[in-house]
């Protein structure tokens, strides 16, 4: 099992700085400090820093916020080439053949179908 670092996990979470992130209470206040690119998001309803996707009033305009507070838009989709898919299919066929050989006569019936 591959463990993600804290930085990678936090990158997957929905954040209040996202352009699709909204507050149903309309209490989100975005401030930017002069002379720097630091953006601070505050909740004017709770008078604290916005906790982002953990808040029960948070939602995504694109409906991309998953139940575990992760963003579907930030998830990377693994794209496989045709050769990789073909190798995967051949490996699965070999696995099926070895399992059917253990069964005996059913293997011969399956070979006829191929």
HUBEL-V101406 format. One record per backbone hydrogen bond with DSSP energy under -1.0 kcal/mol. CO is the residue of the C=O (numbers start at 1). NH is the residue of the N-H. E is the energy in kcal/mol with one decimal. If there is no record, write none. Layout:
co->{CO/CO}
nh->{NH/NH}
e->{E/E}
This chain:
co->{5/6/7/12/15/20/22/23/27/29/31/33/38/40/41/42/43/43/48/51/52/55/57/59/60/64/66/69/70/81/82/83/84/85/86/87/88/89/90/91/92/93/94/95/96/97/98/100/104/105/106/107/108/109/110}
nh->{9/10/11/71/18/61/59/26/44/42/40/36/33/31/50/29/47/48/43/54/55/58/24/22/63/72/69/14/66/85/86/87/88/89/90/91/92/93/94/95/96/97/98/99/100/101/102/104/107/109/110/111/112/113/114}
e->{-2.1/-2.3/-1.3/-3.3/-1.5/-2.8/-2.2/-1.3/-3.4/-3.0/-3.3/-1.4/-1.7/-3.1/-2.4/-3.2/-1.5/-1.0/-3.3/-1.1/-1.7/-1.1/-2.9/-2.7/-1.1/-2.8/-1.8/-2.1/-3.3/-2.0/-2.2/-2.4/-2.0/-2.2/-2.2/-2.2/-2.0/-2.3/-2.3/-2.0/-2.3/-2.7/-2.4/-1.9/-2.5/-2.4/-1.1/-1.1/-1.6/-1.5/-1.9/-2.2/-1.6/-1.1/-1.2}
